[in-house]
Amino acid sequence: MESSEIEVGRKRWQSRYEEALATGKVRDADFTTLSGSEVDPLYGPPEGTEVPGFERIGWPGEYPFTRGIHPTGYRGKPWTIRQFAGFGSAEQTNERYKMILDAGGNGLSVAFDMPTLMGRDSDDPKGLGEVGHCGVAIDSAADMDVLFGGIPLGDVTTSMTISGPAVPIFCMYLVAAERQGFKPAALDGTLQTDIFKEYIAQKEWIFTPEPHLRLIGDLMEYVDQEMPRYKPLSVSGYHIREAGSTAAQELAFTLADGFGYVELGIARGLDVDRFAPGLSFFFDAHLDFFEEIAKFRAARRIWARWLRDVYGAKTDRAQWLRFHTQTAGVSLTAHQPDNNVVRTAIEALAGVLGGTNSLHTNALDEVVALPSAKAAEIALRTQQVIMEEIGVTNVADPLGGSWYIEALTDKIEAEAEAIFERIKQLGENSSAGAEIGPITRGLLAGIDDGWFTGEIADAAFAYQQALEKGDKHQVGVTIHTETIESPLEMLRISHEIEKAQVAQLSARRASRDSKAVQKALDDLRTAARGDANTVPYMIEAARAEVTLGEICDTLREEWGEYREPARV
C-alpha cells in the first residue's frame, strides 16, 4: 500500500478514536507504562512508509478487522471476565456465581451436567451417577429460578454452554427471567446451540442434523424478532481443538460451521445484516503463544471477507467476528498441577493479545475435578492481573505489524481457505436440497462420512507421537518430573446431590397442573409435526414446569435419535 493511502487510513482512525474519546467511549484510566511513560492508543508504520499488503492488516475498527473490531481496543472496553461454573445443585452453583460476581467477575457462564447436556432428566436411568458432576443439573424452569436466584438476569450477561437441548434450556431461562420481571428484549447473553461441532467433535447430540437445524432456525427467528441484544449462537471451536485438531483446523472447521448457520438464516429469509451480529464464536487458547494470536487475527479477517463478499453483509456489525476465549483444558496436567497456573496465564495473554471479547481462565485442578473455590479464585485473579497490572489494555493490537505475527496470520488464513475448498468439494455430490448452501452441504457430507472426525484424529495422533518421541515436551510430565508437590484438595460431588435432585424433581412433578403439562406437550408435538416455530410452544411448556426430559422425549418420538455410523 502506498504511503499516502496509509496516511489517509491513519487520519481516518484518529478521527474515529477522537470521536470515541469525546463521547465517553474511552475509559478514564491511566494509560502509561509502569515507569510513567505515556503510550499512544495505536501504533502503525512510520509516516511516509510504503507497506506492501497493508490493506490486509489495516486499522482497528475497520475492515478487514484484523486488528480488532473497535477503534479504541481495550481502552474503550476491556474483555468481559466470564468464568465458567456449574456443579451439583442449582443452589450450590448459585453460591459460586455470587462469589464470582462479588470477586469482580462481570459475566456468568453456565456449565451443565451430562444428563442435562443430553436432554435427560435427573431421574433418567441413563444418567445414573452423573447428576451434578460436570456441571449443574437443570430439570425444569424451577431449577433455573434457583440457579439465578438473587441475580437479576436483566443486569448480567449470561452464557450457556449447551447445544443438543439448547432451545428448551433457553426457554426455561426466559421463563426464569420473566418471573424476575424481565421481558426477553431486556436480556443479554449467549447460547451455544452449535450442533455442527457436536457431530464433529463433542458428540452431545439428540436428533439427526436436520431436526437440530430446524430448532436452530426457529431460535434464530425468535431472537431476531424478540431479543435484539441476545446472541442465539456461539459457534464453538473450543471442543474441536480439545478433541485434538490443529490451530488451522480449529479455525477452519469453526468458521465453516458459522458459514453454515449464516446459510441457514438466509434460507429462512432473515436479513444477514440483522441476524449476523447475533452470531458469536468460542475459541480455544492453546500453548503456542504466537500461533494462537495469529489464529484470532486471521479469524476476524476471514469472517469479515466471507460475510461481505460471499453472503452480502453490508454493515460493519454484520462483518464483525466477536469471540469468547477459554484457555486450553487439554493442556492442563495432573502431574505438578501448579504448573497449570503458568500455562493458563500464558494462554489467557494470547487470547487478550489476539483481541478476545470475553475470557475464561481454567483452574489449576480442572484436569482432575471441578474447580475448588481457591483454584477458581486463582483463575479469576489471573485475568485480573493481566487486565490491571501489565499494560496490555493500553494499546490496540500491540503486536500488529510484527513480521512474525503477520506471516503466521497469513499462513493460518491460507490453510483455512484450503480447508473451506475441501469442505465445499465434500458437498458437491450431496443429495441435499438446493435451498441448502454449499458450505452446509459440505458440512453435512463431512459429518456423514466421518471426514471431520478422521482429520481431527490424525492431528491428535501426530501430536501424541511427537510427545512420545520427545519432539514436544510437557514440563512435569515428560521432562523436569522431579517435584515437591503436595496432593490437591479436590472438590467432590456427593451422591446425596443426585438423591436430593431426584426427590425434588419427583415433588415438583406431583405438584404440577397435569392438564397444563399435557396440553403443552400435545401442542409442542403438533408444532413439531408441522412447520410452526417451536420456541413459543417450548416457552409455554417451561411455564407449566414441563421437564427437559419430557420436552426432548416428545421430540425424540417425532424426529428419532441420531446414531453415529460405525467408522472403518
N, C-alpha and C positions, 0 to 999 in steps of 0.2 A: 504494500500500500504506500502511495506517495505521502511524503511528509506533510503536505498541505492538507490531505484528507484526514490524516491523523490529528492534526491541529483542530480541524473542524469538529471532529468527534470529541476531542478533549474539552473544547469550549461548550459543546452540547451537554456533555456530562456535568461540567462545572455549573452550568445553568440549572440543571435538574437538582444537583446537590444543594445549591444555594436556595432554591425554592423549598426543598425539604427542610432546610435549616430555618427559613423564615416562617414556615407553617408549623413549627414544633415537632417535626418528624425525625429530628436528630436528638438523641438523648443528651441531657445536661450532665456530662461526665468528664472525667479527667483523661483526655486522650494524649498522654505524654508517655515517654519511656520511664522506666524505674528511676533513671537519673534525672528526670525532669525535662528532657528534650521534647519539644513539640514535634509531632509527626503529622504528615498530610493524610487526609482521608483516603487517598488513592495515589498509586504510583504507576507510571507508564513510560513509554520510550522518551528519551531526551528530546527536547524541542529541535525540530529540523531533521530528525532521523527518519530514514525510509526503512520500513519493516515489511518485507515480503510476507504475504499471508496474514497480515494483522487483522483483517476483517474476520478471521476465524477466532481471534482472541477477543477483540473488541473492548467495550467498556461495561462496567457493572450497570445493570438495569436496562441494557439494550440488547436486541437481537444480535448474535445467537445465544446470549445469556451464559456464555462460557464462564464469565467472571461473576456470575450471580444475578439474581432476578431483581434486586433492588439497588439503586444507585448509591445508597448510603451504607451498604453492607451491614455489619453488626452495629455500626454507630446508630442506625435507625432503630433496630430491634434485635437483641441477641436471640439466639435459638431458644426454643421452649425446652425447659428441663422436664422431660416426661419419663418418669420411672415406671417401668412395667412391674405390676404387682398383682397378686391374686393367689390365695391359698385357703384351704379349709372352708370354713363357712363364710357367708356374706358378712356376718358380724366381725369376724377376725380381719377380713380384708378391709372392711370399713375403717377399722382402727389403724391399719397400716397406711391407708390413704390419708387419713388425718395427720399421721406422723409425717408423711412425705410433704404435705401441704404446709404444715407448721414449720418444717425444716427448710422451706424455701422453694420446693418444687412448685411449678405452675401449670402442670398438666397431668392428667391421670391416664393410665394405660392399663386395661383390664386383661389379665391372663385367666383363662377359663380351664376347668379341669377336663379330663379326657371324655367322660360321658357327655358333658355339655358340648364339647367340640364335635362330637359325633351325633348330636341331635337326640340324645337319650336322657331319660330321667334318672335321678339318683337311685331309684329302686329297680332299675332295669338289670336283670341278671348279667348282661354283657358288661356292665360297668362295675361289677363287684370288686372291691378292693382299690378302686381308682378315684373314688369320690373325694374331692378336695386336695388331691396330691400334687398335681402340676398346675393348679390354678383354682379358682373359686367355683363352687357348684351353684349353678343357676337353673332352677326348675320352672319358675314362673315369675310373673311381674312382682309378686310379693317379695321374692328374693332380691329383685332389683331395688325395691323400696328400701330394703335393709342395707344393701351394698352401698347406696348413695345417701343413706340417712344423715342429715345434718350437713350435707354438701350440696349447695344449690346448683343444680345442673345447668341453669342458665348463666352461671358465673364462671364455670370452669370448662376447659376443653377436655373432652373425653374420647380416648381412642379405645376401640375394642378389637382385639386380635382374634378373630374368628371368621371362618369362611363358609363351610358347609351349611350350618344353620344360622348364618349371619342375619338373614332377613327377619325371622321370628325373634331373635335376640334383640335386634334393633327395635322391633315393635314393642317389646317389653320395656326397653329403655325409654321409648316415647311415653308409654303409659306411666312409668315411674316419674318422669318429668311433669307430665300432666297432673299427677297427684300432688306434686310440689307447687303447682300453679303456673308452670311454664308451657307456652304453646310451642309447637315444632319449630316455628320460624325463629325462636329465640335461641335455639340450641346450636352449639358449635362443637365440632369434633370430627372423628374419622371412624369409619367402619372398614375392616379389612376387605371382606367379601370376595377376595381374589381366588376364584375356583380354579383357574388355569394352573396356578402354581401348586395347587393340591394334587392335581393329576401328574404334574411334572416332578414334584419333589416331596411334599409333606404327607400326602396320602390321607387327608381328612376330608373325604367327600361323603355324600349321601346318595345322590342320584347320578344318572348319566349326564354328560355335559349339557345336552340340550335343555332339560328342565332347569338345571342350575343357571344357565344363561338367561332363561326366561325370567327367573326370580331376580337376577341382577338387573335385567332390563326394566322390570317392574319397579325395583328400588330406585333406579336412575330417574325414571319418570316421576315417581312420587317426590323425591328430593328436589328435582328440577322445579316442580310446581309449588312445593310447600316449605322448603328449608334452604334458603339462599346462602346460609353460612356453613352448611354441613357438607362434608366430603364423603360420599357414599362408597368410595372405592379407594383402598390403599393397595396399590399393586406391589406385590412383595417379592423382592429378590433375596431377602434375608434367608428364607428357608431353602432357596435354590443354592446359595453359597454354602449354607451349613450342611447341605447334602453332599458337598464336595466339588462343586463347579469351580472353574477358574473365574477370575475377575471379569474377563471379557464375556464368558458365558452367562454369568450372573447379570451383567448389564444387558446383553442382547436378549436373553430369554425374558427378562423382566419388561423391557421396553416393548418387545413383541406382544407380550400379554396386554400391556397398556394399549397398543395399537388395536388389538382385538376388541377391547372394550370401547374404544373410540368408534370402531366399525359397528359395534352393537348399538351404540347410541344413535349413530347416523341412520342405521337401518330402522330404528324406532321412530325416526322423524324428528329427533331432537336437534337443536341448533348447536353445532360444535362450539361456537363462541360462548354459548351459555352453559353447556354441561362440562366442557373440558376443564374449566377451573375447579370443578369438584373432584377431579382425579388427583390423587397424591400417590407418592411412592415410598417404599420402605426398603432401605438397603442395609447390607452388612458392612461394617468397617473392620477389615481384617488386618493382618500384621504387616504386610508390605506397605510401609508408610506412604511412599510416593505413588505407588501404583493405585492405592485407594483414592488419593486426592485426584489423580488424573481420571479415574473412573467416574467420580462425581461430576467433574467438569465436563467430561465427554457426554455424560447422560443428559445434562441440560442442553447441550448443543444439538445432539441428535433429536431429542424430543421437540425442540423448537422448530427445527428444519422440517421434520416429518409433519408436525401439526400444521405448519404454514403451507408447505409445498405439496403434500400428499392429501391432507384432509381439509384444506381450505380455511383453517383458522386465521382470522384477520386481526384479532386483538392480542396485545401482549399477554394479558392474563390467561388466555386460552393456550398460549405457547409456553407459558412458564412450567417448568418441572419443579414442583415442591416435593421435598422428601424428608422423611424421618430416617434417622440412622440408629442402629443398635450395634454395640461392639460385639465382636465375634464370640459367641458361646463355644464354638468348636475349637477356638484357640486356647481355651482355659484348660489347665491341667490339674489332676487330683494330686500329683506329686508336687511338693513345695507350692501349695496354693497361694501363699502370699505373693509369689511372683505374678499372679494374675492381676494384682493391682497395677503393676507396671504395664503389663500388656494392655489392660483396659484403658489406661491413661493415654498411651500412645495411639491406640485405635480411635479413641474419642477425639484426640487432637487432629487426626487425619480427617475425621468427619467435619470438624469445625473448619479446618483449612480448605476443605472441599466445598464449604458453604452450606452445610446442612441447616434445615429449618427447625428441626427438633431432634432431640438426642436422648437415648437411654444408655446408661453405662451398666454393664453387668457387674454383679457382686462376685467377690473372690471365691465364694463357696458354691456358686451355682453349678459347678461341674459335678457336684455330689448330692446337692439337695437344694430345696428352695432357700432363698437368702435369709440368714438370721437378721435381726434388727440392726446389729452392729455392722454386718457386712453391707446391708442396704444403705446405711448412713455413709459408710466409706465411699460407696459407689456414687452417691449423691454429691458428696463433698468433692469427689474427683472432678465432676463437671463444674462445680462452683469455683474451684481453684483455677481451672482453665479459663473460666469466664472472667474472674475478678482479679487475678494476680499476674498473668503472664503476657498481657498486652495484645493478645490475638484479636481482640474486638476493635482495635484502633484503626485498622486499615482494611479496606475491602480487597479480597483476593490477594493477599500479600505475596503469594508465590507466582502470580501471573507474570508471564514473560520469562520465567526460568526456562533455559534451553531444555533441561531435563524434563520438567513438568510438561511443557508444551509438546515435546516429542512423544512422551508417554500418552498424553491426551490424544494426539493424532493416531498413535498406534492402536490404542484400545478402540477408538472410534472406527478405524478401518476394519478391525477384527469383528466388531459388532455388525457393521454393514454387510460383511461377507456372510455372517450367520443369518441375517434377515433374508438375504437372497436364497440361502438354503431352505429356510422355512417356507418361503413362497414356492419354491420348487416342490416341496413335500405336498403342497395343496393343489398342484396343477392337475392331478388325476382324481381329485376328491369328487365324490358324488353329492356333496353338499349343495344346497340351493344357490342360485345366482345372487340372491339377496345378501349372502354372506360374503364379507370382504376377503381379499386374497391372503392377508395375514391370518385371519380367523380360520380359513380353510387349512392353511398350513399348520396352525396350532392343533386343530382337531386331528389332522392326519398324523402329526408327530406324536401326539398323545396315544392315538390308537395303535400305532406300530412300535411304540416304545423308543422312538428315536431320542427324545429328550432324556429319558432315564438312562439310556445307554451312553450318551455323551457325558452326563454327569458322573456315571460310574467309572468311565475310562479316566476322567480327570482325577477323581478321588483315588483310584488305584495308582496312578502315576505319582501323586504326591506321597502316598504311603510308601511306595518303593523308594522314593528319594529320602524319606526319613530312615528307612531300614538300611539303606546303603551309606548313610551318613552325609549325603549331599545337602540335606536340610537338617536343622537342629531344633530341639526343644530344650531349653535350659531347665535343668532339674529333672528331666526325663531321659534324654539321650546323651546329654553332656552335663557336667557340673552337678552330679547327682548327690554329692555329699551334703548333709543338711543337719540343722539343729532344730528343725520344726517340731512343734507340738501338735497333738491331734486337734482337729477343728471341732468347735461346738456347733452342731448341726441342728437346724430346725426340723423337727419330726412331726408328721401329721398323725394324730391318734386315730385309731379305728373308731373311737367314740364319735368323731366328727361325722362319719358316714352313718352311724346308727341314729344320731340326732337329726341329720338331714332327712333321712328316710322317714323317721317318725313325724317330723314337721310336715313333710310332703303329704303323708297319709292324712294328717289332721286337716290340712288345707283342702285336700280333695273332698273330705267329708263335709266341710262347711260351705262348699260352693253351691251356687244355684245350678243344679244339674240340668235344668231345661235350657238355661242360658248357655251352658257349656256345649250341650248337644246341638243347639241351633248354630252356634259359632262354628263348630266343626262341620256341620252339614253345609253351611254357606261357603266355607272355605273349600270343601270338596267340589261344590258346584263351580266355583270360580276356577279351580284347578282344571276342571274338565273343559272349560271354555277358554275364552281369551281375555277375560276381565283382569284388571290389575289386582294382584293378590294381596298387596300391602294393606289396604283398608280392612280386609277380612281378617288378617292376622292381628291388626290392632284391636279389633273387636274381640277376637279370641283372647288376647292378652288382658283386656279389661275384665273378661269373665273368669280370669285365672286359669285358663286352659294352659296345660303344661307344655314345655318344649317338646317332650317326647310325644305327646298326643298330637301336636301340630305336625311334627315330622313324620309320625306313623301314618297320619291321614294322607300326607303327600306321597309317602312310600307306597301306600296301597294304590294310588292313582298312577304314579310315574315309575315305580320299581326302584331297585337299588343297583348301583354300579358295582360290577365285579371286574377287577383289573385282569386283563388277559394274561395267561401264562407266557413267559418270555423264554425263548430258547437261544 
